[in-house]
Amino acid sequence: MAYNAMVLMGRSQSLRDRITAAAAEAGIANPDNWVSVNLWKVVATEGWDAKWQYAVDNLTVNANPDLGVRDDVISDSDVQAAVAAANT
């Protein structure tokens, strides 16, 4: 686990917003508070750190530098699965 990648994901407001949206879609009550409590568990999902670090290491001037909004870094399916796993 690359802790620096986890910290960057945890600080990404756009990724946090996507996690909140997935929590709301999953019917989790008070999704903003749920994300505040469970954010680190979600960003610690196995494999996310490698995906994030790969995007950081391969960022080009033509790519959106806001990695949290990029579905090619952490996909919506990844977010949905991580939210479901953290909500058990």
C-alpha positions as CSV (number, residue, x, y, z in Angstrom):
1,M,0.0,0.0,0.0
2,A,1.4,3.4,-1.0
3,Y,0.4,5.7,1.8
4,N,1.2,8.8,-0.2
5,A,-1.2,7.8,-2.9
6,M,-3.8,7.1,-0.2
7,V,-3.3,10.6,1.3
8,L,-3.7,12.2,-2.1
9,M,-6.9,10.3,-2.7
10,G,-8.2,11.2,0.7
11,R,-7.5,14.9,-0.1
12,S,-9.2,14.8,-3.5
13,Q,-12.5,16.6,-3.2
14,S,-13.7,15.3,-6.6
15,L,-13.0,11.7,-5.6
16,R,-14.7,12.3,-2.2
17,D,-17.7,13.7,-4.1
18,R,-17.9,10.6,-6.3
19,I,-17.7,8.4,-3.2
20,T,-20.5,10.4,-1.7
21,A,-22.6,10.1,-4.8
22,A,-22.1,6.3,-4.8
23,A,-23.1,6.1,-1.1
24,A,-26.3,8.1,-1.8
25,E,-27.1,5.8,-4.8
26,A,-26.6,2.8,-2.6
27,G,-29.2,4.2,-0.2
28,I,-26.8,4.9,2.6
29,A,-28.4,7.3,5.1
30,N,-26.6,10.7,5.4
31,P,-24.0,9.9,2.8
32,D,-21.8,13.0,3.6
33,N,-21.4,11.8,7.2
34,W,-20.9,8.2,6.1
35,V,-18.0,9.3,3.8
36,S,-16.5,11.3,6.5
37,V,-16.4,8.2,8.7
38,N,-15.4,5.7,6.0
39,L,-13.3,7.7,3.6
40,W,-10.0,6.1,4.6
41,K,-11.4,2.6,4.5
42,V,-12.6,3.3,0.9
43,V,-9.3,4.8,-0.4
44,A,-7.5,1.9,1.2
45,T,-9.3,-0.4,-1.2
46,E,-6.7,-2.9,-2.6
47,G,-5.3,-1.7,-5.9
48,W,-6.5,1.9,-5.7
49,D,-3.1,3.2,-4.6
50,A,-1.4,1.6,-7.6
51,K,-4.0,3.0,-10.1
52,W,-3.6,6.5,-8.5
53,Q,0.2,6.4,-8.5
54,Y,0.2,5.2,-12.1
55,A,-1.9,8.2,-13.1
56,V,0.4,10.5,-11.1
57,D,3.5,9.0,-12.7
58,N,2.1,9.2,-16.2
59,L,0.3,12.5,-16.2
60,T,0.6,14.4,-19.4
61,V,-0.3,18.0,-20.3
62,N,-3.3,16.7,-22.3
63,A,-4.8,14.8,-19.3
64,N,-7.0,16.3,-16.7
65,P,-4.8,16.8,-13.6
66,D,-7.8,16.3,-11.3
67,L,-7.3,12.6,-10.9
68,G,-10.3,12.3,-8.6
69,V,-12.7,13.1,-11.4
70,R,-11.1,10.8,-13.9
71,D,-13.0,7.6,-14.4
72,D,-9.9,6.1,-16.1
73,V,-8.0,6.3,-12.8
74,I,-10.6,5.1,-10.4
75,S,-13.7,3.9,-12.2
76,D,-17.3,4.4,-11.1
77,S,-17.5,0.6,-10.8
78,D,-14.5,0.7,-8.5
79,V,-16.2,3.4,-6.4
80,Q,-19.5,1.5,-6.2
81,A,-17.7,-1.8,-5.2
82,A,-15.6,0.0,-2.5
83,V,-18.6,1.7,-1.0
84,A,-20.5,-1.6,-0.9
85,A,-17.6,-3.3,0.8
86,A,-17.1,-0.5,3.3
87,N,-20.8,-0.5,4.2
88,T,-20.9,-4.1,5.4
